[in-house]
Amino acid sequence: MEQELTIQTAVVKKACKGDAAARAWLYEQYSKAMFNICMRMASDRSAAEDLLQDAFIIAFNKLHQLKQPEQFGGWLKRIVINECIRYSKKKVQWQDLETTNLNSLTEEQTEWWKTVDLQMIHREIKGLPEGCRQVFTLFVTEDYSHREIAVELGISESTSKSQYHRAKQLLKERITKMIVVHG
């Protein structure tokens, strides 16, 4: 494992000097995982591809700012998420949802999705309204708090919470309907 870290560090340092082969290697190593983040955030393949491309361009242009080359993956992920957030700020019209019953949900009701096939959930997440999908992805997949989501997206913390709960509600309705229809 130590050798892999050393190889990656050397490649990042080469890429920082503009080495095209090093940059290609980094792209090959990280593009699939970063594309998955873009797909979860954008839900549109074309937009996700553009976001990925933009994020790598930013990363390679700012690579000299990375102080610890061994942290390239986390640093790149942050750039990708920031690009996705920038994209969503242009595209999403945020609105507060009704929050009166959000606090009365039991833990069992809010965690129903943990027992369903992940492929089905992933497909349905892509179909969520833009705002719900953004918040759901940041909260569940990227482990952001509602406060962090609110700051990043320029919305209130209560809007983040209501969008998250709405996303869970829509997912539950859609997946339950699919299970009933298709078994």
C-alpha positions as CSV (number, residue, x, y, z in Angstrom):
1,M,0.0,0.0,0.0
2,E,2.9,2.4,0.7
3,Q,4.2,2.0,-2.8
4,E,0.8,3.0,-4.3
5,L,0.8,6.2,-2.3
6,T,4.4,6.9,-3.4
7,I,3.5,6.3,-7.1
8,Q,0.4,8.5,-6.8
9,T,2.4,11.3,-5.1
10,A,5.0,11.1,-7.8
11,V,2.4,11.2,-10.5
12,V,0.6,14.2,-8.9
13,K,3.9,16.1,-8.8
14,K,4.6,15.3,-12.5
15,A,1.1,16.4,-13.4
16,C,1.6,19.6,-11.5
17,K,4.5,20.3,-13.9
18,G,2.2,19.8,-16.8
19,D,3.1,16.2,-17.7
20,A,0.3,15.1,-20.0
21,A,0.9,11.4,-19.3
22,A,0.6,12.0,-15.6
23,R,-2.6,13.9,-16.0
24,A,-4.0,11.2,-18.2
25,W,-3.1,8.6,-15.5
26,L,-4.9,10.7,-12.8
27,Y,-7.9,11.1,-15.0
28,E,-8.0,7.3,-15.7
29,Q,-7.7,6.6,-11.9
30,Y,-10.4,9.1,-10.7
31,S,-12.8,9.8,-13.6
32,K,-15.2,6.9,-13.0
33,A,-15.7,7.7,-9.3
34,M,-16.0,11.5,-10.0
35,F,-18.4,10.8,-12.9
36,N,-20.6,8.9,-10.5
37,I,-20.8,11.9,-8.2
38,C,-21.7,14.1,-11.2
39,M,-24.4,11.7,-12.3
40,R,-25.9,11.6,-8.8
41,M,-25.9,15.4,-8.6
42,A,-26.9,16.2,-12.2
43,S,-29.0,13.1,-13.2
44,D,-28.4,14.1,-16.8
45,R,-25.5,12.2,-18.6
46,S,-24.6,15.1,-20.8
47,A,-24.5,17.6,-17.9
48,A,-22.6,15.1,-15.8
49,E,-20.0,14.7,-18.5
50,D,-19.6,18.4,-18.8
51,L,-19.3,18.8,-15.0
52,L,-16.6,16.1,-14.9
53,Q,-14.7,17.8,-17.7
54,D,-14.9,21.2,-16.1
55,A,-13.8,19.8,-12.7
56,F,-10.7,18.1,-14.1
57,I,-9.8,21.3,-16.0
58,I,-10.1,23.3,-12.8
59,A,-8.1,20.6,-10.9
60,F,-5.3,20.5,-13.4
61,N,-5.2,24.4,-13.6
62,K,-5.0,24.6,-9.8
63,L,-2.9,21.6,-9.1
64,H,0.0,23.8,-8.0
65,Q,-2.3,24.9,-5.0
66,L,-2.5,21.3,-3.7
67,K,-0.1,21.2,-0.7
68,Q,-0.2,17.5,0.0
69,P,-0.2,15.4,-3.3
70,E,-1.3,12.3,-1.4
71,Q,-4.6,14.0,-0.8
72,F,-5.4,14.5,-4.5
73,G,-8.5,12.2,-4.4
74,G,-10.2,14.1,-1.7
75,W,-9.2,17.5,-3.1
76,L,-10.5,16.5,-6.5
77,K,-13.8,15.2,-5.0
78,R,-14.3,18.6,-3.4
79,I,-13.8,20.4,-6.7
80,V,-16.3,18.0,-8.4
81,I,-18.9,18.6,-5.7
82,N,-18.3,22.4,-5.9
83,E,-18.8,22.3,-9.7
84,C,-22.0,20.3,-9.2
85,I,-23.3,22.8,-6.7
86,R,-22.4,25.7,-9.0
87,Y,-24.4,24.0,-11.7
88,S,-27.4,23.4,-9.5
89,K,-27.4,27.0,-8.3
90,K,-28.0,28.0,-11.9
91,K,-30.6,25.4,-12.6
92,V,-32.6,24.8,-9.5
93,Q,-35.5,27.0,-8.3
94,W,-35.6,26.3,-4.5
95,Q,-38.8,26.4,-2.6
96,D,-39.7,25.6,1.0
97,L,-41.9,22.5,1.4
98,E,-44.5,21.9,4.0
99,T,-42.6,20.8,7.1
100,T,-45.4,20.3,9.7
101,N,-45.1,16.5,9.8
102,L,-41.4,16.1,9.4
103,N,-40.6,15.8,13.1
104,S,-43.3,13.2,13.7
105,L,-41.7,10.6,11.5
106,T,-40.2,7.6,13.4
107,E,-36.7,6.3,12.7
108,E,-38.3,3.2,11.1
109,Q,-40.3,5.2,8.7
110,T,-37.4,7.4,7.7
111,E,-34.9,4.5,7.1
112,W,-37.2,2.2,5.0
113,W,-34.9,2.6,2.0
114,K,-32.1,0.6,3.6
115,T,-34.0,-2.6,3.0
116,V,-34.6,-2.0,-0.8
117,D,-32.3,-3.0,-3.7
118,L,-29.7,-0.3,-4.2
119,Q,-30.0,-0.4,-8.0
120,M,-33.7,0.4,-7.8
121,I,-33.0,3.3,-5.4
122,H,-30.2,4.7,-7.6
123,R,-32.6,4.7,-10.7
124,E,-35.3,6.5,-8.7
125,I,-32.9,9.0,-7.3
126,K,-32.1,10.1,-10.8
127,G,-35.8,10.8,-11.4
128,L,-36.2,13.1,-8.3
129,P,-36.8,16.8,-8.9
130,E,-33.5,18.7,-9.1
131,G,-33.6,20.3,-5.7
132,C,-34.6,17.1,-3.8
133,R,-32.0,15.1,-5.6
134,Q,-29.2,17.6,-4.9
135,V,-30.0,17.7,-1.2
136,F,-30.6,14.0,-0.9
137,T,-27.3,13.2,-2.6
138,L,-25.2,15.7,-0.5
139,F,-26.8,14.5,2.7
140,V,-26.9,10.8,2.2
141,T,-24.0,10.1,-0.2
142,E,-21.5,12.9,0.5
143,D,-22.3,13.1,4.2
144,Y,-22.9,16.9,4.3
145,S,-25.0,18.3,7.2
146,H,-28.1,20.3,6.5
147,R,-26.2,23.4,7.7
148,E,-23.4,22.7,5.2
149,I,-25.9,22.0,2.4
150,A,-27.7,25.3,3.2
151,V,-24.4,27.3,3.0
152,E,-23.2,25.6,-0.2
153,L,-26.5,25.9,-2.0
154,G,-27.5,29.3,-0.7
155,I,-30.7,28.1,0.9
156,S,-32.1,27.9,4.4
157,E,-31.4,25.0,6.6
158,S,-35.1,24.3,6.8
159,T,-35.3,24.2,3.0
160,S,-32.5,21.6,3.0
161,K,-34.3,19.5,5.6
162,S,-37.7,19.8,3.8
163,Q,-36.1,18.9,0.4
164,Y,-34.4,15.9,2.0
165,H,-37.6,14.7,3.6
166,R,-39.5,15.3,0.3
167,A,-36.9,13.3,-1.6
168,K,-37.3,10.4,0.8
169,Q,-41.1,10.6,0.6
170,L,-41.0,10.6,-3.2
171,L,-38.5,7.7,-3.3
172,K,-40.7,5.6,-0.9
173,E,-43.8,6.3,-3.0
174,R,-42.2,5.5,-6.3
175,I,-40.3,2.4,-5.1
176,T,-43.3,1.0,-3.2
177,K,-45.4,1.5,-6.4
178,M,-42.7,-0.3,-8.4
179,I,-42.6,-3.2,-6.0
180,V,-46.4,-3.6,-6.0
181,V,-46.6,-3.5,-9.8
182,H,-43.5,-5.5,-10.6
183,G,-43.1,-7.6,-7.5
